[in-house]
Amino acid sequence: SRDPSFSPIDHNGEPWFAPVYGAITQVGIDTQYVTEQTLYKLEAIYRQGQLDLTLAKRNYAAVTLGLEHTLGGFMQGRGDLGLILEYNRDGMGRRSINSLQDDVVLGIRYSLNDVADTYLLATVALDRIYGSRLYKAELTRRLGESFKLSGELFVPTLNDDQEFIYGYRRDAVATTS
């Protein structure tokens, strides 16, 4: 599996978690339906043998349903504004190693429709189990034919120490490339 489970280990006298990539069986579907202004998507899997947070093998289903509606020529300009709505559900719930186990994602994508393919993508994931929020923003622009300038910002607002990713509560990240 590409999704590791984590096993506690002793590393030089300190507790660590080592990734464990176990063998799984999985079936899935990834489909999109596109109209003139709206893209609808469905991603779904059924997985057997995935280790959960307690390191027990589990069978479960997960699904992402979403849409992106584009407002072309936004505000009488050249740019397009995309409105994003997604729902993510992981059947493991609180035992999942996935941070999007029961979350609604809201976002916008603003594209300038220029030669440099400049766009801004901003999202917030609203966790329905723990009340947490994951904020993400990405700004990208091509520089000529061979280079691209990107900046990303990720800010977690984590509320519950029972949440798998709670250890990252102070780890806001800004990157450029």
C-alpha positions, 0 to 999 in steps of 0.5 A: 500500500502507498498509505503507510501505517505506523508502528511504534519503535525505540530509536536510540532510546526515544519513541518513534513511529516507523512507516509500515507498508503492508500488502493490501487488496484494493478496488477503486473507481475514479471518474469525472463528468464535465459540463460547460462550466462544472466538473463533477468527480467521484473517487471511491475505493474498497480496501482489504488488509489496511492497518489502522491506528491500532495496527489491526488489519481492517477492510473499509471503503473510502469516497471523495465526491466533489465538484468545481463550478467555473465562472468564466470572465469573472468580474468582467475580466480575463480570469476564471473563478472556480468554486470547489466543494468536496466531501471526503469519507474514510470508513475507518473514522477515528482509527484512520491514518488519513486526515480527511476521514470525514471532511468537507473541503471548500476552495477557490481557484482563480486563473488569469488565463494568461500565457504564463498559466498563472493561478491561485488555489486556496482551500480549507478542509473542515473536519467533521469529527475533530473540528479541525481545519487545514488551510492550503494556498498555492500560487503558480506561474510559468517563467518562460518555457522551461521554468515554473515559479510556485509558492505554497502555504499550509496551515493546520488548526488542530483542536483535538489531541486524539487526532492522528495528525495532532503532532503537526498542530504547530507546523505551518509550512511555506515553500517556494520553488 
